[in-house]
Amino acid sequence: MRSGNIQWPTLVAKGIIDGAMFLANICLAAMLLLVFLNVVLRYVFRQPLYWGDEIMINLMILMVYLGFGYMLAENRHVRMTALMERLTVRKQNIVWVLISLLSIVYFIFLLVAGVYMTIDSFQIGFFSTITGLPIGPWQVVMCIGLAILLMASIWFTINRIRIACGLRDENKIQKHEPIE
């Protein structure tokens, strides 16, 4: 890694996004452990974990936010290019920038809505009817995951704008080289 060319905000953002992927892997491992434990308890002891499914849903949502943020920042996300391939490279970059800007607006909307829901949950003292645990802490974690996804989306958009302006070579993104 050529750290001499990389600015500190980029290093911090990259560290946060890499940490998000690590947390996404932990979420996946916890989900697998819960499924295994629930199956064993259900079929061996006839007593499944009554709270396992709810916790797994929350872990899955968090894993998707964190994992997709990482994949977006690394330009490894799933995309359909059947129509895009028919456009010129310049038009492709313009479309990518527009789509990226729309996604930023959408993620901001989701994050603001999540923050409002979280505040409401804490104010009314909302508890899960299944686990009896407060919902607010899970919502805080989801908001953090959305914030990381938003940060990765902004990073991706900046890269796309730099490519569209000719300041960055797209081949470096395809090879997963660091941002300069």
C-alpha positions in Angstrom: 0.0 0.0 0.0 1.4 3.4 -1.0 0.6 5.2 2.2 2.6 8.3 1.2 0.0 9.1 -1.5 -3.1 8.4 0.6 -4.6 11.2 2.7 -5.5 10.6 6.3 -9.3 11.0 5.8 -9.2 8.3 3.2 -7.2 6.0 5.6 -9.8 6.6 8.4 -12.7 5.9 6.0 -11.0 2.8 4.7 -10.3 1.6 8.2 -14.0 2.1 9.2 -15.2 0.3 6.1 -12.8 -2.5 6.6 -13.9 -2.7 10.3 -17.5 -2.9 9.0 -16.7 -5.9 6.9 -15.1 -7.6 10.0 -18.3 -6.9 11.9 -20.4 -8.3 9.0 -18.3 -11.5 9.3 -19.0 -11.6 13.0 -22.7 -11.1 12.4 -22.6 -14.0 9.9 -20.8 -16.3 12.4 -23.2 -15.4 15.2 -26.2 -16.2 12.9 -24.7 -19.6 11.9 -24.0 -20.3 15.6 -27.6 -19.4 16.5 -29.1 -21.6 13.7 -26.9 -24.5 14.8 -27.8 -24.0 18.5 -31.4 -23.6 17.7 -31.5 -26.8 15.7 -29.7 -28.8 18.4 -32.0 -27.5 21.1 -35.1 -28.1 19.1 -34.4 -31.6 18.0 -32.4 -33.0 20.9 -34.1 -31.2 23.9 -37.4 -30.2 22.3 -36.8 -26.7 23.6 -35.7 -24.2 20.9 -34.5 -20.7 21.6 -37.6 -18.5 21.5 -35.6 -15.4 20.9 -33.2 -16.8 18.3 -35.1 -15.8 15.2 -35.5 -12.2 16.3 -31.9 -11.8 17.1 -30.9 -13.4 13.7 -33.2 -11.0 11.8 -31.4 -8.0 13.5 -28.0 -9.6 12.8 -28.9 -10.2 9.2 -30.0 -6.6 8.6 -26.8 -5.3 10.2 -24.7 -7.7 8.2 -26.3 -6.6 4.9 -25.7 -2.9 5.7 -22.1 -3.4 6.8 -21.2 -5.9 4.0 -22.8 -3.9 1.2 -21.0 -0.8 2.4 -17.7 -2.7 2.1 -18.5 -4.2 -1.2 -19.6 -0.8 -2.6 -16.4 0.9 -1.4 -14.4 -1.9 -3.0 -16.4 -1.7 -6.2 -17.4 -5.3 -5.9 -21.1 -4.8 -5.6 -23.6 -6.7 -7.7 -24.9 -4.6 -10.7 -26.7 -5.3 -13.9 -24.8 -3.9 -16.9 -26.8 -5.2 -19.9 -28.0 -1.7 -20.7 -25.0 0.2 -19.5 -22.6 -1.7 -21.8 -24.4 -0.2 -24.8 -23.5 3.3 -23.7 -20.3 5.1 -24.4 -17.8 5.1 -21.5 -18.5 8.8 -20.9 -22.2 8.2 -20.7 -21.7 5.2 -18.4 -19.8 7.4 -16.0 -22.4 10.1 -16.0 -25.1 7.5 -15.4 -23.0 6.0 -12.5 -22.6 9.4 -10.9 -26.4 10.1 -11.2 -27.3 6.7 -9.7 -24.7 7.2 -7.0 -26.1 10.6 -6.0 -29.6 9.1 -5.9 -28.4 6.3 -3.6 -26.8 8.9 -1.3 -30.1 10.7 -1.0 -31.9 7.4 -0.4 -29.4 6.3 2.3 -29.7 9.7 4.0 -33.5 9.3 4.0 -33.2 5.8 5.6 -30.7 7.1 8.2 -32.8 10.0 9.2 -35.9 7.8 9.4 -33.9 5.3 11.5 -32.7 8.0 13.9 -36.3 9.3 14.4 -37.5 5.7 15.0 -34.7 5.1 17.5 -35.4 8.3 19.4 -39.1 7.3 19.6 -38.3 3.8 20.8 -36.2 5.2 23.6 -38.7 7.8 24.5 -41.7 5.4 24.8 -39.5 2.6 26.2 -40.4 0.1 23.4 -39.7 -3.5 24.3 -39.8 -6.6 22.1 -42.8 -8.8 22.8 -40.7 -11.9 22.1 -37.5 -11.3 24.0 -38.6 -8.6 26.4 -35.5 -6.6 25.5 -35.5 -3.0 24.5 -35.6 -2.4 20.8 -33.7 0.9 20.9 -30.1 -0.5 21.2 -30.7 -2.7 18.1 -32.0 0.4 16.2 -28.9 2.3 17.3 -26.7 -0.4 15.8 -28.8 -0.4 12.6 -28.3 3.4 12.3 -24.6 2.9 12.7 -24.7 0.3 9.9 -26.6 2.7 7.7 -24.2 5.5 8.5 -21.3 3.2 7.3 -23.3 2.3 4.2 -23.8 6.0 3.5 -20.1 6.7 4.0 -19.2 4.0 1.6 -21.7 5.3 -0.9 -20.2 8.8 -0.7 -16.8 7.3 -1.2 -18.0 5.4 -4.3 -19.6 8.5 -5.7 -16.5 10.6 -5.2 -14.6 7.9 -7.1 -17.1 7.9 -9.9 -17.0 11.7 -10.1 -13.2 11.5 -10.3 -13.4 8.9 -13.1 -16.0 10.9 -15.0 -13.8 14.0 -14.8 -10.8 12.0 -15.9 -8.9 12.5 -12.6 -8.8 8.7 -11.9 -8.4 5.6 -14.0 -11.2 3.1 -13.7 -8.8 0.2 -14.1 -7.3 1.1 -10.7 -10.7 0.6 -9.2 -11.2 -2.7 -11.0 -7.8 -3.9 -9.6 -8.8 -2.7 -6.1 -5.8 -0.3 -5.8 -5.9 2.3 -3.1 -7.4 5.7 -3.6 -4.8 8.3 -4.3 
